[in-house]
């Protein structure tokens, strides 16, 4: 929600907090989605290199786990690339 309101600071804080929880509970797929969310924040904040790095890291992790993105997650990738 914060990202949709262009509150990039709050969005980044929320994605990082969520990432910590996912890590604590060992949910790798959820961690990947949070990293992709952080890529959106980076893209919206005019940090395309950071966004690309985060998306590449998420893609590598997905490949390692053999979990392709869902249609919704793929939409996140496309949105980040558009920025």
C-alpha positions as CSV (number, residue, x, y, z in Angstrom):
1,X,0.0,0.0,0.0
2,X,2.8,2.4,0.9
3,X,4.4,1.9,-2.5
4,X,1.1,2.7,-4.3
5,X,1.0,5.9,-2.4
6,X,4.5,6.7,-3.5
7,X,5.7,6.6,0.2
8,X,9.0,4.9,-0.7
9,X,10.6,5.2,2.7
10,X,7.6,3.5,4.4
11,X,7.4,0.9,1.6
12,X,11.1,0.1,1.9
13,X,10.8,-0.2,5.7
14,X,7.8,-2.5,5.4
15,X,9.4,-4.8,2.8
16,X,12.6,-5.0,5.0
17,X,10.6,-5.8,8.1
18,X,8.6,-8.4,6.2
19,X,11.8,-9.9,4.8
20,X,13.2,-10.2,8.3
21,X,10.1,-12.1,9.4
22,X,10.2,-14.4,6.4
23,X,13.9,-15.1,7.1
24,X,13.0,-15.9,10.8
25,X,10.4,-18.4,9.7
26,X,12.5,-19.8,6.9
27,X,10.1,-19.0,4.0
28,X,12.4,-18.7,1.1
29,X,9.7,-18.1,-1.6
30,X,8.3,-15.3,0.5
31,X,11.8,-13.9,1.0
32,X,12.2,-13.8,-2.8
33,X,8.9,-11.9,-3.2
34,X,10.0,-9.3,-0.6
35,X,13.3,-8.8,-2.4
36,X,11.3,-8.3,-5.6
37,X,9.2,-5.7,-3.7
38,X,12.4,-3.9,-2.7
39,X,13.3,-3.9,-6.3
40,X,10.1,-2.0,-7.0
41,X,10.9,0.5,-4.3
42,X,14.4,1.0,-5.9
43,X,12.9,1.4,-9.3
44,X,10.4,3.9,-8.1
45,X,13.1,5.8,-6.3
46,X,15.2,6.2,-9.5
47,X,17.7,3.6,-8.5
48,X,17.6,1.3,-11.6
49,X,20.9,-0.3,-10.9
50,X,19.8,-1.4,-7.5
51,X,16.5,-2.6,-8.8
52,X,18.3,-4.7,-11.5
53,X,20.6,-6.1,-8.9
54,X,17.8,-7.1,-6.6
55,X,15.7,-8.7,-9.5
56,X,18.8,-10.6,-10.6
57,X,19.4,-11.9,-7.1
58,X,15.7,-13.0,-6.8
59,X,15.8,-14.6,-10.2
60,X,19.0,-16.6,-9.3
61,X,17.4,-17.7,-6.1
62,X,14.2,-18.7,-7.9
63,X,16.3,-20.7,-10.4
64,X,18.1,-22.5,-7.6
65,X,14.8,-23.4,-5.9
66,X,13.1,-24.3,-9.2
67,X,10.2,-21.9,-8.4
68,X,9.3,-19.7,-11.3
69,X,7.3,-16.5,-10.6
70,X,3.6,-16.6,-10.4
71,X,1.6,-14.4,-12.8
72,X,1.3,-11.8,-10.0
73,X,5.1,-12.0,-9.2
74,X,5.9,-11.7,-12.9
75,X,3.8,-8.5,-13.0
76,X,6.1,-7.1,-10.3
77,X,9.1,-7.8,-12.5
78,X,7.5,-6.1,-15.5
79,X,6.6,-3.1,-13.4
80,X,10.1,-2.7,-12.1
81,X,11.6,-3.0,-15.6
82,X,9.2,-0.3,-16.8
83,X,10.6,2.2,-14.3
